[in-house]
Amino acid sequence: MLLISVIIPVYNSENTIRETIESVLNQSFTDFELIVINDGSQDSTLEIISRIQDHRLKVFSYPNAGVSASRNRGIAQASGDFIAFLDSDDLWTSDKLESQLQVLQANPNAGVAYSWTDYIDRSGKFVCPGNYVTANGNVYEQLLLQNFLENGSTPLIRREALIKVGNFDESLFGPEDWDMYLRLAANYHFVTVPKVQVLYRISANSISSNVFRQASECLKVIERAFNQAPTSLQHMKKVSISNIYQYLVFKTLESYPNRKQGLAAAKCLWLAVSNDPSLLKKRSGLILIVFIKIVAIILIPQSPNFLLKIKSHCFKQ
């Protein structure tokens, strides 16, 4: 049996898939299989993949069903003792698998190893650092407040842990990673590789036009998690909800938003503060800056360039 199965769901990723696959094939650890799940791509993605010759690469094609279904299909095909997921436009540093496998083998109680993330643009240029959170052992309480793993490309997971907690929830659109991590954290310890090993690609197209759909999906995860959480942690629920709306404020303000997005950001800011009024004291300066930008966006069609440009991915929770 192979030691690691790497699963890449791909849909219309002709511009990035080759570089993504190469970041796996160039790993210092080599005892893995690379499973690419083609989720009904309509561009030249499959043609590009077919030019890559490596015996570890396996490609399976299915009708389009979304990222969660594709990951689940990959799990069904996987034979490794450990499983890693990588989005089709993200990259790994060459030591990612080796470092994470070492810490999991050194910590038999841990079911998940994760690394830090930096953010890059479509051309691969550095945009900003991730949150660089180090959390080891029982991380369930911390994960209830925010998804500090940040994305779906970072963890290496024991196969037995995935089997125990079940597949990705295909009914969720957006926070399916967080939902999976919460289920894993309720049963297993996590361990950190405290270095950047994931390069997460962002673009203007990643900005959702419907932040309240994102909020609704995240609230489903929060409700489910707190319905199962012990009584001693119930006081954290409103803070968790506030953190979601804080993130969506900054998500909405990325790039050069219009008046509609400004109004959405204003509503998210209100919901963030109403769920956690302590923000007015803890982050008064930041709240003021964000409020000024929101007002400018609403009142001025093209916001002045001197206004602070805030990236949600650079926002430290």
Secondary structure, DSSP 4 states (H G I P E B T S, - for coil): --SEEEEEEESS-TTTHHHHHHHHHT-S---EEEEEEEES--SSHHHHHHT---TTEEEEEE----HHHHHHHHHHH---SEEEE--TT-EE-TTHHHHHHHHHHH-TTEEEEEEEEEEE-TTS-EEEE-------B--HHHHHH--TT-STTS-EEEHHHHHHH-S--TT-SSTHHHHHHHHHHTTSEEEEEEEEEEEEE--GGGS-S-HHHHHHHHHHHHHHHHHHS-GGGGGGHHHHHHHHHHHHHHHHTSSS--HHHHHHHHHHHHHHHHH-TTHHHHTHHHHHHHHHHHHHHHH-SS--TTSPP--GGG---
